[in-house]
Amino acid sequence: MKKFLFKCFLLLPVVTLVGCDDDSSAQPHRIESPLEVDGRIRNYVLVLPPSYYDNSETFPLVVALHGTGGSAKQMERMYGLNEKAASSGFVLLYPEGIRNDGPLGLRSWNAGQCCEDAMKKNVDDVGFISTLIDRIVADFRIDSKRVYVTGMSNGGMMAYRLACELSHKIAAIAPVSATMMANTCNPERAVPVLHIHSLLDVKVPYEGGIGIRGYNFAPVDSALQVMAANAGCSNTPETVDDGKVIITRWTDCENGVSIESYATHDGGHSWPGSTEHPAWADEPSKYVNANDLIWEFFERFKLE
């Protein structure tokens, strides 16, 4: 990844409490703040679990990336990640992609061959996320060996790119309704992957091909094959189909890495198990709960 010059600072962060319970000590602490990176003002939301102030231990960090047209607040509001992180003792970080020049100012990430203005303007989102992770690790009690990335759609594509280019900082990724659109993928270390997708998704088709906004998306299987090859896994994964979900696993990989996929027979382009979704998304799968799968997966891995 090319080197870049940047300066970064926090500008009047806004601290709030998530929830409406009178006992504020039991509520996650939420911080909104800008960060200047490479001449751009970027924004993020940080959510600390209630247990953060109970002791001096370090906490794992999950970076959650919204999809095209989404935002930090939209992802936070709709997918139930705050509640899951609070109950599991994780810190959550919601960065935001850049806005496009259209009247709606839709946000996107430069995942390589997708999407929108972030790709067209060749925005250094890898540099932004890398800098942001460093800042959060420095300013909060974060276990730098337990930093994870998940993302929806374009955010999941960005998670793949980060696994390819920031493998020394990221312990595992969990893309949802996404695929790999990175131009190249030669990570320094193998990164565990949990991929969640609906077989009925036509916006980012599981089998690949033309989807939303006319992009030609790579098949999910090819993305998993690339990550499995990087991890030295067997060419023959274990596959089980119970009629609701096809579970595919490469388990004989180097250094205990696992590459896994959950492909549901219901749902569509959405966050499985969520109770709310954006207008442009589909009904979520009811066969799996993405949050439960993601947290169980992340808890198994850390950087050496």
ZAZA-506930 format. One line per field, with one value per residue: residue in three letters; residue number from 1; x, y, z of N, C-alpha, C in turn. Coordinates in steps of 0.05 Angstrom, whole numbers, plus 5000, padded with zeros to 4 digits. Example, Ala and Ser with C-alpha at 12.3 -4.5 7.8 and 13.67 -1.06 7.14 Angstrom:
# ZAZA-506930
residu <- [Ala|Ser]
num <- [1|2]
npx <- [5264|5257]
npy <- [4886|4955]
npz <- [5156|5142]
capx <- [5246|5273]
capy <- [4910|4979]
capz <- [5156|5143]
cpx <- [5264|5258]
cpy <- [4934|5001]
cpz <- [5156|5157]
# end
This chain:
# ZAZA-506930
residu <- [Met|Lys|Lys|Phe|Leu|Phe|Lys|Cys|Phe|Leu|Leu|Leu|Pro|Val|Val|Thr|Leu|Val|Gly|Cys|Asp|Asp|Asp|Ser|Ser|Ala|Gln|Pro|His|Arg|Ile|Glu|Ser|Pro|Leu|Glu|Val|Asp|Gly|Arg|Ile|Arg|Asn|Tyr|Val|Leu|Val|Leu|Pro|Pro|Ser|Tyr|Tyr|Asp|Asn|Ser|Glu|Thr|Phe|Pro|Leu|Val|Val|Ala|Leu|His|Gly|Thr|Gly|Gly|Ser|Ala|Lys|Gln|Met|Glu|Arg|Met|Tyr|Gly|Leu|Asn|Glu|Lys|Ala|Ala|Ser|Ser|Gly|Phe|Val|Leu|Leu|Tyr|Pro|Glu|Gly|Ile|Arg|Asn|Asp|Gly|Pro|Leu|Gly|Leu|Arg|Ser|Trp|Asn|Ala|Gly|Gln|Cys|Cys|Glu|Asp|Ala|Met|Lys|Lys|Asn|Val|Asp|Asp|Val|Gly|Phe|Ile|Ser|Thr|Leu|Ile|Asp|Arg|Ile|Val|Ala|Asp|Phe|Arg|Ile|Asp|Ser|Lys|Arg|Val|Tyr|Val|Thr|Gly|Met|Ser|Asn|Gly|Gly|Met|Met|Ala|Tyr|Arg|Leu|Ala|Cys|Glu|Leu|Ser|His|Lys|Ile|Ala|Ala|Ile|Ala|Pro|Val|Ser|Ala|Thr|Met|Met|Ala|Asn|Thr|Cys|Asn|Pro|Glu|Arg|Ala|Val|Pro|Val|Leu|His|Ile|His|Ser|Leu|Leu|Asp|Val|Lys|Val|Pro|Tyr|Glu|Gly|Gly|Ile|Gly|Ile|Arg|Gly|Tyr|Asn|Phe|Ala|Pro|Val|Asp|Ser|Ala|Leu|Gln|Val|Met|Ala|Ala|Asn|Ala|Gly|Cys|Ser|Asn|Thr|Pro|Glu|Thr|Val|Asp|Asp|Gly|Lys|Val|Ile|Ile|Thr|Arg|Trp|Thr|Asp|Cys|Glu|Asn|Gly|Val|Ser|Ile|Glu|Ser|Tyr|Ala|Thr|His|Asp|Gly|Gly|His|Ser|Trp|Pro|Gly|Ser|Thr|Glu|His|Pro|Ala|Trp|Ala|Asp|Glu|Pro|Ser|Lys|Tyr|Val|Asn|Ala|Asn|Asp|Leu|Ile|Trp|Glu|Phe|Phe|Glu|Arg|Phe|Lys|Leu|Glu]
num <- [1|2|3|4|5|6|7|8|9|10|11|12|13|14|15|16|17|18|19|20|21|22|23|24|25|26|27|28|29|30|31|32|33|34|35|36|37|38|39|40|41|42|43|44|45|46|47|48|49|50|51|52|53|54|55|56|57|58|59|60|61|62|63|64|65|66|67|68|69|70|71|72|73|74|75|76|77|78|79|80|81|82|83|84|85|86|87|88|89|90|91|92|93|94|95|96|97|98|99|100|101|102|103|104|105|106|107|108|109|110|111|112|113|114|115|116|117|118|119|120|121|122|123|124|125|126|127|128|129|130|131|132|133|134|135|136|137|138|139|140|141|142|143|144|145|146|147|148|149|150|151|152|153|154|155|156|157|158|159|160|161|162|163|164|165|166|167|168|169|170|171|172|173|174|175|176|177|178|179|180|181|182|183|184|185|186|187|188|189|190|191|192|193|194|195|196|197|198|199|200|201|202|203|204|205|206|207|208|209|210|211|212|213|214|215|216|217|218|219|220|221|222|223|224|225|226|227|228|229|230|231|232|233|234|235|236|237|238|239|240|241|242|243|244|245|246|247|248|249|250|251|252|253|254|255|256|257|258|259|260|261|262|263|264|265|266|267|268|269|270|271|272|273|274|275|276|277|278|279|280|281|282|283|284|285|286|287|288|289|290|291|292|293|294|295|296|297|298|299|300|301|302|303|304]
npx <- [5017|5010|5049|5027|5016|4991|4951|4921|4866|4823|4760|4722|4691|4629|4596|4550|4498|4476|4410|4353|4349|4348|4392|4451|4501|4496|4492|4516|4571|4575|4610|4616|4657|4700|4755|4816|4845|4894|4882|4827|4765|4741|4690|4666|4635|4641|4629|4628|4626|4584|4615|4665|4684|4689|4735|4807|4821|4838|4801|4768|4761|4712|4706|4657|4629|4588|4541|4539|4506|4490|4504|4542|4506|4460|4474|4485|4435|4401|4419|4429|4479|4503|4478|4493|4550|4554|4535|4574|4621|4653|4685|4656|4666|4645|4662|4655|4641|4660|4619|4581|4576|4524|4454|4435|4480|4505|4540|4602|4651|4719|4730|4762|4746|4697|4663|4622|4633|4677|4709|4716|4743|4788|4796|4833|4815|4835|4880|4853|4822|4864|4893|4852|4843|4892|4890|4846|4863|4906|4882|4843|4828|4844|4853|4903|4913|4865|4829|4776|4738|4676|4624|4572|4549|4577|4609|4624|4655|4696|4717|4740|4781|4811|4829|4864|4903|4914|4929|4963|4942|4890|4850|4809|4756|4687|4648|4584|4533|4564|4624|4690|4724|4773|4832|4879|4903|4945|4960|5000|4995|4953|4883|4828|4762|4693|4638|4575|4514|4457|4428|4389|4400|4401|4424|4478|4499|4504|4528|4556|4565|4525|4499|4471|4468|4495|4545|4595|4599|4645|4642|4621|4644|4693|4719|4724|4756|4804|4818|4823|4865|4906|4911|4930|4895|4858|4837|4787|4733|4691|4622|4555|4486|4426|4378|4360|4406|4468|4528|4595|4661|4731|4777|4827|4872|4930|4962|4917|4876|4810|4764|4700|4632|4565|4509|4446|4380|4338|4315|4353|4387|4412|4418|4424|4378|4367|4319|4302|4310|4343|4307|4324|4342|4331|4283|4308|4344|4314|4335|4386|4425|4462|4494|4502|4531|4576|4601|4612|4649|4691|4710|4742|4792|4856|4910|4977]
npy <- [4976|5045|5097|5153|5221|5250|5287|5284|5295|5303|5334|5368|5322|5287|5262|5214|5176|5111|5088|5089|5080|5098|5087|5105|5083|5032|5035|5035|5077|5129|5160|5211|5234|5275|5263|5283|5261|5252|5302|5302|5311|5262|5220|5186|5139|5118|5066|5048|4992|4982|4957|4978|5018|4993|4967|4960|4931|4910|4916|4880|4902|4918|4937|4966|4970|5008|4999|5021|5083|5080|5096|5111|5119|5097|5043|5030|5038|5000|4946|4922|4917|4946|4927|4874|4879|4905|4866|4828|4851|4882|4935|4980|5007|5052|5074|5125|5126|5167|5221|5223|5266|5276|5296|5269|5255|5204|5155|5118|5065|5055|4999|4976|4954|4975|5024|5072|5143|5139|5099|5120|5168|5148|5144|5139|5095|5052|5074|5111|5078|5049|5089|5107|5062|5059|5107|5098|5053|5076|5115|5091|5034|4986|4920|4908|4862|4840|4861|4869|4865|4878|4883|4911|4895|4940|4956|4906|4889|4925|4906|4858|4880|4906|4862|4841|4881|4902|4861|4854|4882|4865|4816|4782|4777|4791|4792|4813|4800|4812|4814|4798|4853|4874|4895|4866|4813|4800|4784|4797|4760|4702|4712|4699|4685|4698|4690|4716|4708|4714|4667|4685|4737|4790|4838|4839|4788|4720|4682|4714|4766|4815|4865|4909|4977|4965|4942|4892|4838|4796|4725|4697|4648|4650|4691|4668|4624|4650|4672|4625|4600|4635|4623|4573|4530|4467|4445|4424|4440|4429|4417|4430|4424|4441|4451|4501|4532|4535|4512|4524|4503|4514|4482|4461|4495|4539|4556|4553|4581|4594|4590|4607|4600|4621|4610|4629|4603|4636|4706|4762|4816|4839|4847|4790|4768|4817|4867|4910|4946|4983|5022|5008|4957|4885|4838|4813|4751|4699|4652|4652|4687|4742|4772|4738|4696|4724|4745|4698|4676|4715|4714|4670|4681|4715|4761|4737]
npz <- [5000|4984|5014|5054|5070|5129|5175|5238|5282|5339|5340|5381|5405|5410|5464|5483|5515|5501|5495|5541|5594|5664|5694|5679|5682|5664|5611|5543|5524|5480|5427|5381|5329|5288|5243|5215|5157|5110|5086|5085|5120|5160|5189|5248|5293|5358|5403|5469|5513|5571|5610|5604|5638|5686|5700|5689|5644|5577|5515|5461|5393|5345|5280|5243|5180|5140|5085|5014|5009|5061|5130|5189|5232|5212|5206|5258|5282|5258|5258|5307|5331|5373|5420|5420|5423|5472|5509|5501|5515|5478|5442|5395|5331|5284|5225|5173|5103|5045|5020|4959|4900|4887|4897|4941|4969|4976|5013|5007|5000|4979|4952|4916|4860|4865|4904|4872|4884|4919|4897|4845|4855|4876|4932|4992|5029|5057|5081|5114|5149|5173|5199|5234|5265|5292|5321|5355|5384|5410|5442|5472|5515|5481|5458|5417|5389|5379|5338|5295|5233|5205|5155|5114|5050|5005|5047|5067|5023|5029|5076|5059|5027|5066|5095|5058|5055|5105|5139|5182|5223|5231|5259|5242|5193|5175|5126|5100|5056|5010|4968|4944|4918|4912|4878|4880|4923|4969|5026|5085|5125|5136|5139|5179|5155|5157|5119|5103|5069|5025|4982|4949|4938|4893|4885|4900|4872|4895|4862|4829|4777|4741|4781|4830|4809|4763|4769|4760|4795|4831|4838|4901|4917|4890|4917|4968|4956|4942|4992|5021|4994|5005|5058|5058|5056|5047|4982|4983|5013|5072|5066|5083|5075|5100|5080|5095|5104|5072|5094|5090|5100|5106|5142|5151|5152|5152|5213|5246|5221|5196|5143|5128|5107|5106|5071|5059|5046|5047|5053|5029|4999|5052|5125|5160|5209|5230|5253|5227|5165|5112|5062|5012|5016|5024|5053|5114|5126|5162|5179|5200|5249|5240|5276|5321|5297|5278|5324|5353|5318|5315|5368|5369|5348|5347|5336|5331]
capx <- [5000|5027|5051|5013|5020|4966|4950|4895|4860|4796|4748|4698|4676|4603|4592|4523|4492|4457|4388|4337|4348|4357|4419|4470|4525|4490|4488|4541|4579|4576|4626|4618|4680|4714|4784|4827|4865|4902|4869|4797|4752|4725|4674|4662|4621|4653|4611|4642|4607|4582|4637|4691|4693|4689|4762|4828|4828|4835|4776|4769|4749|4699|4702|4633|4628|4561|4540|4534|4481|4485|4520|4548|4482|4441|4482|4482|4407|4385|4430|4431|4507|4509|4468|4510|4576|4552|4532|4598|4645|4668|4682|4647|4675|4631|4672|4637|4653|4657|4594|4584|4570|4496|4437|4431|4505|4507|4567|4612|4679|4735|4737|4779|4731|4671|4638|4614|4654|4701|4726|4722|4763|4810|4799|4850|4800|4852|4895|4835|4816|4888|4898|4832|4848|4915|4881|4828|4880|4923|4866|4825|4840|4838|4873|4911|4914|4838|4815|4761|4723|4652|4612|4548|4550|4602|4625|4637|4676|4718|4729|4758|4805|4827|4842|4886|4923|4920|4927|4979|4926|4863|4851|4790|4735|4661|4632|4556|4520|4586|4643|4716|4728|4800|4847|4898|4901|4970|4964|5024|4987|4926|4862|4803|4739|4666|4622|4546|4502|4433|4428|4369|4410|4405|4439|4505|4492|4523|4542|4571|4551|4515|4481|4462|4482|4509|4571|4599|4610|4658|4627|4630|4662|4720|4731|4731|4779|4828|4826|4831|4891|4925|4914|4941|4874|4853|4820|4761|4720|4668|4597|4530|4462|4403|4353|4358|4432|4491|4551|4620|4684|4758|4786|4854|4888|4954|4961|4891|4857|4786|4749|4674|4611|4537|4492|4418|4360|4317|4326|4362|4409|4404|4433|4408|4370|4359|4290|4298|4329|4339|4287|4336|4350|4311|4276|4330|4341|4306|4348|4410|4428|4489|4509|4511|4552|4600|4615|4624|4672|4712|4721|4760|4817|4871|4936|4999]
capy <- [5000|5069|5114|5178|5240|5257|5296|5276|5306|5301|5360|5369|5297|5288|5238|5209|5150|5097|5077|5108|5072|5118|5079|5110|5065|5006|5040|5040|5105|5134|5183|5219|5252|5276|5257|5291|5242|5257|5325|5300|5307|5238|5219|5160|5136|5098|5058|5033|4977|4991|4946|4991|5034|4977|4958|4971|4911|4918|4906|4875|4923|4910|4958|4959|4987|5010|4996|5045|5096|5079|5113|5100|5119|5078|5016|5028|5038|4979|4919|4911|4912|4958|4909|4850|4886|4911|4841|4812|4865|4892|4963|4982|5030|5056|5095|5132|5131|5194|5226|5229|5294|5278|5311|5253|5253|5176|5148|5093|5057|5047|4971|4966|4957|4985|5032|5100|5164|5131|5085|5138|5188|5133|5152|5121|5086|5034|5092|5122|5058|5042|5111|5108|5040|5067|5128|5086|5036|5093|5132|5075|5009|4966|4898|4910|4835|4831|4881|4854|4881|4868|4904|4904|4902|4954|4955|4879|4889|4940|4888|4841|4895|4910|4836|4838|4902|4908|4835|4855|4895|4855|4788|4766|4793|4778|4807|4806|4808|4826|4797|4812|4870|4884|4890|4844|4805|4786|4793|4789|4736|4693|4724|4683|4698|4687|4704|4711|4717|4700|4656|4700|4764|4797|4863|4829|4759|4701|4669|4735|4777|4842|4870|4936|4999|4956|4931|4864|4828|4771|4704|4694|4625|4657|4706|4649|4608|4667|4674|4598|4595|4651|4610|4546|4510|4446|4453|4411|4448|4414|4431|4418|4439|4430|4462|4529|4545|4519|4519|4514|4509|4504|4481|4450|4518|4545|4573|4553|4599|4582|4605|4596|4614|4614|4619|4623|4599|4657|4732|4775|4835|4849|4837|4769|4769|4844|4872|4934|4948|5006|5019|4996|4930|4864|4827|4797|4723|4690|4627|4656|4714|4749|4782|4715|4682|4740|4747|4672|4673|4733|4706|4648|4689|4738|4762|4725]
capz <- [5000|4982|5038|5050|5091|5140|5202|5249|5308|5347|5341|5397|5404|5424|5480|5492|5526|5484|5510|5557|5622|5682|5704|5657|5684|5651|5583|5528|5521|5451|5420|5353|5326|5262|5242|5189|5146|5082|5076|5086|5146|5161|5213|5259|5318|5376|5425|5490|5528|5599|5627|5598|5661|5710|5707|5672|5624|5549|5502|5432|5377|5320|5261|5228|5157|5128|5056|4998|5015|5089|5147|5216|5249|5200|5213|5287|5289|5246|5258|5334|5338|5399|5441|5420|5433|5501|5524|5498|5524|5456|5433|5368|5316|5259|5208|5151|5077|5035|5006|4931|4893|4881|4916|4966|4983|4985|5022|4996|5006|4956|4957|4893|4836|4874|4892|4869|4884|4934|4878|4823|4864|4888|4960|5007|5052|5072|5098|5134|5170|5187|5217|5254|5284|5308|5340|5376|5400|5427|5460|5489|5523|5461|5453|5388|5376|5375|5322|5275|5215|5191|5138|5098|5021|4999|5072|5068|5003|5041|5096|5044|5019|5090|5101|5038|5057|5133|5154|5206|5243|5232|5267|5227|5181|5171|5106|5098|5030|4996|4955|4942|4894|4913|4853|4886|4951|4978|5054|5100|5140|5129|5155|5181|5142|5159|5099|5106|5044|5016|4955|4935|4934|4865|4884|4899|4869|4906|4840|4814|4754|4742|4804|4834|4795|4739|4775|4754|4820|4831|4854|4929|4918|4882|4939|4989|4945|4944|5020|5029|4982|5021|5084|5054|5062|5028|4960|4986|5039|5082|5059|5094|5068|5115|5068|5103|5102|5063|5110|5078|5118|5103|5170|5153|5142|5167|5238|5258|5207|5185|5123|5131|5092|5111|5049|5067|5025|5049|5055|5004|5004|5079|5148|5171|5237|5239|5254|5211|5143|5096|5041|4988|5022|5023|5079|5125|5131|5189|5184|5216|5261|5233|5299|5337|5282|5276|5350|5359|5301|5323|5394|5366|5335|5354|5324|5347]
cpx <- [5018|5027|5036|5018|4993|4970|4922|4891|4830|4784|4722|4681|4650|4599|4563|4521|4471|4435|4374|4335|4359|4385|4439|4494|4521|4488|4515|4546|4586|4591|4624|4640|4689|4743|4794|4849|4870|4886|4838|4788|4734|4711|4671|4646|4635|4634|4627|4621|4606|4605|4664|4702|4694|4716|4782|4837|4825|4811|4781|4753|4737|4695|4678|4629|4601|4564|4537|4507|4474|4502|4525|4522|4462|4448|4479|4453|4393|4394|4434|4459|4514|4502|4486|4538|4575|4551|4557|4623|4664|4664|4674|4656|4660|4643|4652|4653|4648|4630|4600|4574|4540|4480|4433|4457|4510|4537|4576|4641|4693|4745|4754|4765|4702|4676|4636|4638|4680|4720|4735|4744|4787|4817|4815|4835|4816|4869|4878|4830|4841|4895|4878|4836|4871|4907|4864|4844|4896|4907|4848|4839|4831|4861|4879|4913|4885|4821|4802|4746|4699|4641|4590|4553|4577|4621|4639|4658|4701|4732|4748|4784|4823|4842|4866|4909|4931|4920|4944|4964|4899|4863|4833|4770|4710|4645|4604|4546|4541|4602|4669|4718|4755|4814|4867|4894|4925|4976|4990|5019|4959|4906|4838|4780|4713|4649|4593|4532|4475|4436|4408|4377|4415|4420|4469|4502|4513|4540|4558|4555|4541|4495|4474|4481|4500|4537|4572|4614|4623|4642|4639|4649|4690|4734|4741|4755|4805|4837|4835|4859|4912|4930|4924|4921|4872|4835|4792|4749|4698|4643|4573|4507|4438|4377|4347|4383|4452|4516|4576|4643|4710|4771|4815|4874|4912|4948|4933|4870|4834|4773|4721|4653|4584|4520|4463|4400|4337|4331|4334|4386|4403|4422|4417|4403|4362|4329|4283|4318|4323|4318|4298|4344|4326|4303|4300|4324|4332|4319|4373|4409|4458|4505|4519|4534|4578|4615|4627|4649|4696|4725|4741|4788|4829|4898|4957|5020]
cpy <- [5025|5084|5140|5195|5247|5272|5290|5288|5302|5329|5358|5344|5300|5262|5236|5181|5136|5084|5097|5100|5093|5112|5082|5093|5039|5010|5043|5070|5109|5160|5187|5238|5252|5269|5267|5272|5248|5281|5324|5298|5283|5236|5190|5161|5113|5092|5039|5018|4987|4981|4960|5006|5019|4968|4969|4951|4923|4904|4900|4897|4912|4935|4950|4979|4985|5004|5022|5057|5095|5099|5099|5098|5100|5050|5010|5024|5012|4951|4907|4905|4923|4939|4884|4856|4892|4885|4824|4826|4873|4922|4962|5008|5031|5079|5102|5136|5159|5197|5230|5258|5297|5291|5296|5250|5224|5170|5122|5089|5049|5019|4959|4971|4965|5002|5062|5120|5156|5116|5104|5158|5175|5142|5131|5112|5066|5052|5104|5102|5051|5064|5112|5085|5048|5088|5116|5068|5053|5108|5117|5049|4987|4945|4898|4883|4825|4854|4866|4874|4866|4890|4893|4913|4915|4955|4927|4877|4904|4922|4868|4856|4900|4885|4832|4857|4909|4883|4836|4869|4882|4825|4771|4786|4777|4795|4796|4817|4823|4806|4812|4827|4883|4877|4868|4837|4787|4794|4782|4763|4728|4704|4706|4699|4683|4704|4696|4724|4702|4691|4671|4729|4770|4823|4858|4799|4741|4688|4689|4745|4805|4845|4899|4957|4990|4945|4901|4852|4800|4750|4702|4670|4632|4673|4687|4632|4624|4667|4647|4592|4611|4639|4582|4524|4489|4457|4441|4419|4428|4430|4415|4436|4426|4439|4491|4544|4525|4529|4507|4523|4497|4505|4471|4471|4522|4561|4575|4571|4582|4600|4592|4613|4603|4627|4610|4620|4619|4685|4744|4793|4850|4837|4816|4772|4797|4848|4896|4934|4973|5001|5005|4967|4911|4855|4810|4767|4718|4664|4629|4684|4722|4757|4758|4701|4698|4741|4720|4667|4690|4724|4683|4656|4714|4737|4749|4746]
cpz <- [5000|5008|5032|5074|5102|5166|5213|5276|5313|5351|5357|5396|5420|5438|5489|5504|5508|5501|5527|5586|5640|5692|5682|5658|5670|5621|5568|5525|5491|5445|5390|5350|5297|5265|5215|5181|5117|5070|5076|5115|5144|5188|5222|5285|5333|5398|5444|5507|5557|5617|5623|5622|5687|5719|5688|5650|5596|5536|5472|5418|5351|5304|5243|5205|5143|5098|5041|5004|5045|5104|5173|5232|5238|5208|5242|5295|5281|5252|5286|5343|5366|5422|5443|5431|5463|5518|5522|5506|5501|5452|5403|5355|5289|5243|5186|5125|5068|5021|4976|4925|4886|4902|4942|4982|4993|4991|5010|5005|4980|4961|4935|4867|4842|4899|4891|4871|4898|4915|4856|4830|4877|4916|4975|5032|5069|5091|5120|5156|5186|5207|5240|5275|5303|5329|5362|5395|5420|5448|5479|5496|5504|5459|5423|5374|5370|5362|5298|5257|5204|5174|5121|5069|5014|5023|5075|5047|5014|5062|5082|5036|5043|5098|5082|5044|5086|5150|5180|5229|5249|5238|5251|5215|5178|5152|5105|5071|5013|4980|4953|4916|4894|4887|4857|4915|4958|5007|5065|5116|5132|5149|5156|5169|5149|5139|5102|5082|5040|4987|4937|4929|4904|4863|4884|4897|4880|4884|4823|4790|4759|4765|4806|4821|4772|4744|4769|4778|4817|4846|4882|4931|4910|4903|4961|4981|4948|4973|5030|5018|4998|5048|5082|5061|5041|5006|4962|5013|5047|5077|5070|5086|5081|5104|5075|5098|5091|5078|5097|5095|5107|5131|5173|5143|5161|5192|5249|5245|5197|5165|5122|5116|5101|5089|5054|5043|5026|5050|5028|5011|5030|5100|5162|5201|5246|5237|5237|5188|5127|5073|5017|4992|5020|5051|5089|5127|5159|5197|5201|5228|5257|5258|5316|5323|5282|5302|5358|5343|5310|5350|5392|5356|5347|5340|5343|5353]
# end
